[in-house]
């Protein structure tokens, strides 16, 4: 089998069977197409000829091109997933990527904004009458419920239960979880629902001005616009709100496992990064305010 054929089979599997998000599928497709180009240059089109040594050569090539370790690790994850798929489906007798380790990376702490900055955004939104309700519900669900952008865009009217104060969220790997909706969030959601009509529970919860489902780039533009007005952190993306929500919960004494469930993390170690953020914030506050610092 040719590598190009395997890539098509694998992408179809993660898209239609494993139901990966559209963004993840696009990222895997890009990574694997780049690997396919490298294989073509070295006349390695048959998957039986792709050895562990050849894959390591590809990773060294990426490093020589100046790719950082996190990017290389992500591209290796794409290859690892594809070759595991091929091995499990008996398209290969040996998995050449099974024992290749990720390059060692020092994990960067996620950037967060302050609770005061979030509150200032609501005041700014009130000045923009045409998008007031939309801006508030975007921030309320991304920050108040710590959602991923893809999860927010996929929400339907039927996924929100105002009586029980919960959201039904479909996360990574098509896994469903229930996320609590705070008492302060309920009035904001109700206000939005009064302004935007929904004919059925299957309609998108949040819509554009034309009545279509919101999409990641639209959300990014809105969030970036308002974060730029209240904070000077480098990254001003929607994911900053998710990072901030997790950090603020831990700052205020939330249980780590509870935060893990709210975020929809598979492993507790993923959630633990936010404990380090909280500690760094504590150190920063100490240095700024303590006379003995």
Rosetta blueprint (number, residue, H / E / L):
1 X L
2 X E
3 X H
4 X H
5 X H
6 X H
7 X H
8 X H
9 X H
10 X H
11 X H
12 X H
13 X H
14 X H
15 X H
16 X H
17 X H
18 X L
19 X L
20 X L
21 X L
22 X H
23 X H
24 X H
25 X H
26 X H
27 X H
28 X H
29 X H
30 X H
31 X H
32 X H
33 X H
34 X H
35 X H
36 X H
37 X H
38 X H
39 X H
40 X H
41 X H
42 X L
43 X L
44 X L
45 X L
46 X E
47 X H
48 X H
49 X H
50 X L
51 X L
52 X H
53 X H
54 X H
55 X H
56 X H
57 X H
58 X H
59 X H
60 X H
61 X H
62 X H
63 X H
64 X H
65 X L
66 X L
67 X L
68 X L
69 X H
70 X H
71 X H
72 X H
73 X H
74 X H
75 X H
76 X H
77 X H
78 X H
79 X H
80 X H
81 X H
82 X H
83 X H
84 X H
85 X H
86 X H
87 X H
88 X H
89 X L
90 X L
91 X L
92 X L
93 X L
94 X L
95 X L
96 X L
97 X L
98 X L
99 X L
100 X L
101 X L
102 X L
103 X L
104 X L
105 X L
106 X L
107 X L
108 X L
109 X L
110 X L
111 X L
112 X L
113 X L
114 X L
115 X H
116 X H
117 X H
118 X H
119 X H
120 X H
121 X H
122 X H
123 X H
124 X H
125 X H
126 X H
127 X L
128 X L
129 X L
130 X L
131 X L
132 X H
133 X H
134 X H
135 X H
136 X H
137 X H
138 X H
139 X H
140 X H
141 X H
142 X H
143 X H
144 X H
145 X L
146 X L
147 X L
148 X L
149 X H
150 X H
151 X H
152 X H
153 X H
154 X H
155 X L
156 X E
157 X H
158 X H
159 X H
160 X E
161 X E
162 X L
163 X L
164 X L
165 X L
166 X E
167 X E
168 X E
169 X E
170 X E
171 X L
172 X H
173 X H
174 X H
175 X L
176 X E
177 X E
178 X E
179 X E
180 X E
181 X L
182 X L
183 X H
184 X H
185 X H
186 X H
187 X H
188 X H
189 X H
190 X H
191 X H
192 X H
193 X H
194 X H
195 X H
196 X L
197 X L
198 X L
199 X L
200 X L
201 X L
202 X L
203 X L
204 X E
205 X L
206 X L
207 X E
208 X L
209 X L
210 X L
211 X L
212 X L
213 X E
214 X L
215 X L
216 X H
217 X H
218 X H
219 X H
220 X H
221 X H
222 X H
223 X H
224 X H
225 X H
226 X H
227 X H
228 X H
229 X H
230 X H
231 X L
232 X L
233 X L
234 X L
235 X L
236 X L
237 X L
238 X H
239 X H
240 X H
241 X H
242 X H
243 X H
244 X H
245 X H
246 X H
247 X H
248 X H
249 X H
250 X H
251 X H
252 X L
253 X L
254 X L
255 X L
256 X H
257 X H
258 X H
259 X H
260 X H
261 X H
262 X H
263 X H
264 X L
265 X L
266 X L
267 X L
268 X H
269 X H
270 X H
271 X H
272 X L
273 X H
274 X H
275 X H
276 X H
277 X H
278 X H
279 X H
280 X H
281 X H
282 X H
283 X H
284 X H
285 X H
286 X H
287 X H
288 X H
289 X H
290 X L
291 X L
292 X L
293 X L
